[in-house]
Amino acid sequence: MSARRHQVMHVRRKITGRPMVIAKNARTVRELLRRHLREEGMRLMDLAPAWGRSAHTVYSLFAVNRPLAPEHLEASIQALGLDEFDANELRLQGAREAGWQIDETFLLERPQ
């Protein structure tokens, strides 16, 4: 009997078994934070002092599938030194992921 690697059946599939539709430009708060960290030449563990957590906890918070707390977003913005545009983009995406109903009439730029 040969040892074979098996791919998990639910990779990129919903529980129902149908393929998931993933938008090409779908961005999450975690992806935005990773991009800003990469641009600054930092790593995830560099957020640990700003968040007041251990490096392991930062990795754990990035691995779970729930929205990041606003305190973590604000601490990340301060640690990375983001400008107002990038900071607001991060806050808006975090609010959307948390399930807030954003009224688009108050936004200066309409999302597509």
C-alpha positions as MATLAB code, in Angstrom:
seq = 'MSARRHQVMHVRRKITGRPMVIAKNARTVRELLRRHLREEGMRLMDLAPAWGRSAHTVYSLFAVNRPLAPEHLEASIQALGLDEFDANELRLQGAREAGWQIDETFLLERPQ';
ca = [
       0.000    0.000    0.000;
       1.551    3.263   -1.089;
       1.333    6.401    0.976;
      -0.429    9.112   -0.981;
      -1.168   12.652   -0.076;
      -4.833   13.459   -0.037;
      -6.158   16.925   -0.597;
      -8.932   17.881    1.732;
     -12.240   17.777   -0.133;
     -13.538   21.105    1.157;
     -10.654   23.218   -0.107;
     -12.174   26.226   -1.909;
     -15.634   24.707   -1.611;
     -18.595   25.510    0.543;
     -20.054   22.919    2.858;
     -22.612   22.098    0.169;
     -19.899   21.024   -2.245;
     -20.492   23.720   -4.850;
     -17.507   25.797   -5.961;
     -17.125   29.125   -4.193;
     -17.136   32.319   -6.215;
     -14.125   34.376   -5.203;
     -13.889   37.869   -6.616;
     -10.557   38.750   -8.193;
     -10.220   41.978   -6.252;
     -11.698   40.759   -2.967;
      -9.600   42.234   -0.176;
      -9.798   41.656    3.523;
      -8.380   43.610    6.421;
      -5.763   40.935    6.904;
      -4.667   41.194    3.265;
      -4.464   44.972    3.547;
      -2.398   44.725    6.737;
      -0.063   42.176    5.163;
       0.407   44.455    2.150;
       1.256   47.449    4.349;
       3.593   45.328    6.474;
       5.360   44.101    3.342;
       5.703   47.677    2.043;
       7.256   48.791    5.333;
       9.595   45.782    5.465;
       7.952   44.497    8.640;
       6.603   41.105    9.694;
       3.457   40.071   11.530;
       5.394   39.646   14.746;
       6.338   43.334   14.577;
       2.705   44.146   15.428;
       3.000   42.345   18.780;
       4.325   45.318   20.789;
       1.737   47.661   19.259;
      -1.096   45.266   20.047;
       0.265   44.444   23.505;
       0.274   40.736   22.686;
       2.828   38.015   22.076;
       3.951   37.191   18.546;
       2.136   33.857   18.749;
      -1.139   35.621   19.593;
      -0.757   37.940   16.593;
      -0.362   34.927   14.307;
      -3.377   33.285   15.964;
      -5.542   36.376   15.471;
      -4.606   36.429   11.784;
      -5.529   32.747   11.452;
      -9.038   32.830   12.929;
     -12.011   33.703   10.775;
     -13.531   36.630   12.662;
     -13.156   40.376   12.326;
     -10.243   42.123   13.940;
     -11.079   44.429   16.830;
     -11.057   48.181   16.145;
      -8.348   48.555   18.806;
      -6.084   46.245   16.818;
      -6.730   48.219   13.637;
      -5.957   51.539   15.330;
      -2.780   50.139   16.890;
      -1.719   48.795   13.481;
      -2.334   52.175   11.871;
      -0.146   53.858   14.509;
       2.596   51.219   14.286;
       2.744   51.347   10.490;
       2.429   55.131   10.302;
      -0.270   54.969    7.630;
      -1.538   58.116    5.984;
      -5.179   59.147    6.340;
      -6.272   57.547    3.042;
      -4.821   54.106    3.850;
      -6.016   54.311    7.450;
      -9.580   55.078    6.393;
      -9.501   52.288    3.807;
      -8.459   49.868    6.552;
     -11.123   51.137    8.970;
     -13.863   50.951    6.323;
     -12.945   47.401    5.327;
     -12.821   46.395    9.000;
     -16.296   47.837    9.559;
     -17.643   45.952    6.554;
     -16.142   42.681    7.757;
     -17.629   43.257   11.201;
     -21.069   43.475    9.595;
     -21.705   47.181    9.946;
     -24.211   48.598    7.489;
     -22.297   51.331    5.680;
     -24.496   53.976    4.039;
     -22.837   54.650    0.684;
     -24.426   58.100    0.350;
     -21.993   59.427    2.953;
     -18.919   58.084    1.177;
     -16.929   60.410   -1.042;
     -16.009   57.635   -3.429;
     -18.502   54.988   -4.558;
     -17.297   51.365   -4.269;
     -17.586   49.323   -7.460;
];
